[in-house]
Amino acid sequence: MPALVPAPMLKIEFETYALANGLRVILHTDRSSPLVAVDLWYHVGSKDEVPGRTGFAHLFEHLMFMGSRHAPYPAFDAIMESWGGHNNGTTSNDRTNYYEIGPRNLLETFLWLEADRLATLPDVITAEELEKQLKVVQNERRQSYENRPYGRAELAIPEAMYPADHPYHWPTIGSHEDLEAATVDDVRAFFDRFYRPSNASLVVAGDFDPAEARALVDRYFGWQPKREPPQRPPHPATPRLAADVEISLTDRVQLPRLRLAWHTPALFAPGDADLDLAAHVLGGGKSSRLYRALVFERRIAQDVFAYQGSQMLSSVFHIGATAKPEHDLAEIGVAIDAEIGRLAAEGPTEAELARARNTHLADFYKGLDHLQTRADLLNHYQNLLGDPDGVGRDVGRYADATRASVRDAFARALAGKRLALQTLPDPVTA
Amino acid sequence: MTSAPAVGPLPSVVPPHADRFTLSNGLEVVTVRREVAPIVSAALMIRSGAGNDPPEMSGLASLTAEMLDEGAGTRDALTLADELERLGADLWLGSGRDGSQLSVQAPHDTFFAALDIAGDVLVRPRLTESDWERVLADRKTANAQRRDQPEAVVSVVSDRLLFGDAHPYGRPVEGFSRTLERLHLDDVRAFHQTHWRPNHAFLVVAGAFDEASLRARLEAALGGWTGSPPPEPAASPAWPARPRLCIVDRPGAPQSIVRLVAPGTDRLSPDRPGLAMLNAILGGSFTSRLNFNLREKNGFTYGASSSFAFLRRPGSFAARAAVFAESTAPAVREMLGELRGLHERPVTADEHAKARATLLMRVAEGLATTGGIAASFGDIGLYGLPLDEPLRFVAALERTTADDLRALAARYIDPEAASIVIVGDRAAIEPGLRELGLPAPVICDADGDPL
């Protein structure tokens, strides 16, 4: 049995410091290609929204490209693309990130653009710009959920799992109603509260000289005033389902799909990595138990999957399977329950555990090959642990897992109440 | 702080050093070292893909690729998958239009063990009836599910209209339900026997591999693989006549998936670098004319783009967007307008500079990961290009002028030649399209058969 031990290359070298205004700065050099990446995380996600104003963190990601005082729209994209750079942003429940990637001669431009929008965006945002981006986001909602097979289930699951006052209840994309209700004043208030140097971390990665980068970061971000990190509401109570929940909805699909979901421990909490490994044993790849039983041997499912959806406040363990033609979800459900029962009682075999652990580690190696992924990992650990140096701790969680710890975490979590959601073919439109 | 900082010169793009040797069975091997992460990527390219499927057997190349790891040598399908996972190795098999591919990515300390399994998959696949029944049934179901995905439907229908039924690119790589019905395991065996041959293949190994033993390990894993290259495929038929407008009805759809397609050119065309630049300006970047118009100016869509498919035989040019159902006709008008715009508002000096920088940095980024290096050099092998192709491409970008781009626009971009294919709610969108002056649409099903 080959055991993959963390190799010397399994680390990300960095230096880190904070500016007087609280901005966390992390520098990671990699001179293997003439590229730089700037990766700026704001520690705000849809979990920081309030009911009636959902979708705001993500809408903000769009507004951040609508120009700042010294780089009026569309200078942000136009300047960097004129030099072969590109950029994007992503929003989750837990955080918002913005990144730029391009040739090393763009480093100062990237920092200038990011600093200018942090310093001046609320001064220049207009109702017209807001209106335009609302339309783009509404199209994104249609493209990513409403016009995508099984997309309605993705919207329904968090809504069913979390109570209305829990911030994971609503999807990151928000609702059409809330998006349409957004005003410029809302935008300014949201910005004022969360877009502060003390609520952000900045990774500069790639081909640059660290002393020069420090001077540039100082020049563009150092003058910005110090403000306290935003006050956040206390952590909501750990969510639980009082009873099993069953939901049935229709979508424009050919085949029915069953989704099962349970509440599980938060990202990095005890049991989180164990459940990640359990998900792999159940549904990761061709040699997983569910694939073997449902797809390969009995041939009742077209596909199966399982994953631990790890998040900062609390996580959800997901299992899904799509029925083959001539088979139904009741049959699928019984077969999945049999595998759940077996794993909860016996845990994984030693071979299964090694397989899950090695696959996880190999995926981690693959991420380390990519500059932007390394930059994002440093920010991820900073956001989660308050320290970018998280690789060893993260990988260690998987190395420490045992057959018993995986079995126990899995049995405990899946003994709780669950959501069973069926997506059935819409008889009219499918 | 108030004005944009000065920007120094673009760094030059220096592709990594590549070594080349030939195994005793004639297989060409290219190796590129990269030691940023402890992984190795290998890509074995076969110079036959779905373009080599007989017309009535569409789907054969991709099913052959998929069948190879369903048990090989001493291992059955599940044992094989199990062992690869224990090694932390990813094995991927698939086909495109022009080629088929076996890729392995693994941590450097298990790469050779994974390579041995890949060698079995390549040379000694079991190809049993029981596995075939399962894989074929899965494919038939997946093909039926294609109807769920409007983006997939628009691709199938567009290619069928543009290339026609007599052309190998007119059929989807995954096949049609009716062609899958005709396939048998013997066809897979024959395709493997004919096309998966070392003199018709090319191997790239990239990453942190052990240089001292690589060659011997490759000989051990692949040396027993022999055979001669397959016969040359038939010449391409001419572009067929095609309808101006085709709709695949999706009643009640909240978005319309819009695709404009027209003939493009081939992978070896000297126009490729210039067309890649022209495309960056038209629809190949965020600030491109299409995205700026449809997304930023009009708010019709989450994104609009365009691309050329540079293939062994001349491929397609396509412009695409998913738009609000109620914005369908205005979006089509603006898309056609932007194609016309390349003639009415010729490429500017700024656009030319942007396109050059964008393409140069795309080369640099493409070569900045182990998987990217394997893919870039795999493409070189698939099309039989010289190993210094990245440098030649860079040099071509450097010397292509704005005037060259204007000339290419005149030759390649013709809004009147484009076919418009839309997957959307016919009743809601057809009146608006008629007002644009478009002819009555051909109505097709999800496979592109007229209804």
Interface residues (C-beta under 8 A of the other chain):
Chain A: M1 P2 L4 A7 M9 L10 D30 S32 S33 P34 L35 H70 A71 P74 A75 D77 A78 I79 E81 S82 W83 G84 G85 H86 I101 G102 P103 R104 N105 L106 E108 T109 W112 A115 D116 E131 K132 Q133 K135 V136 Q138 N139 E140 R142 Q143 S144 E146 N147 R148 P149 D207 R219 Y220 W223 R252 V253 Q254 L255 G284 G285 K286 S287 R292 V295 F296 R299 Q302 K324 P325 A351 A354 R355 N358 T359 L361 A362 Y365 K366 L368 D369 H370 L371 V428 T429 A430
Chain B: M1 T2 S3 A4 P5 V7 G8 P9 L10 P11 S12 V13 V14 R34 E35 V36 A37 P38 I39 A77 L78 A81 D82 E85 R86 L87 G88 A89 D90 Q105 A106 P107 H108 D109 T110 A113 R134 A137 D138 T141 A142 A144 Q145 R147 D148 Q149 P150 A208 R250 P251 G252 A253 P254 Q255 S285 F286 T287 F292 R295 E296 G299 F300 T301 Y302 A322 V323 F324 D350 A353 K354 R356 A357 T358 L359 L360 M361 R362 A364 E365 L367 A368 T369 T370 G371
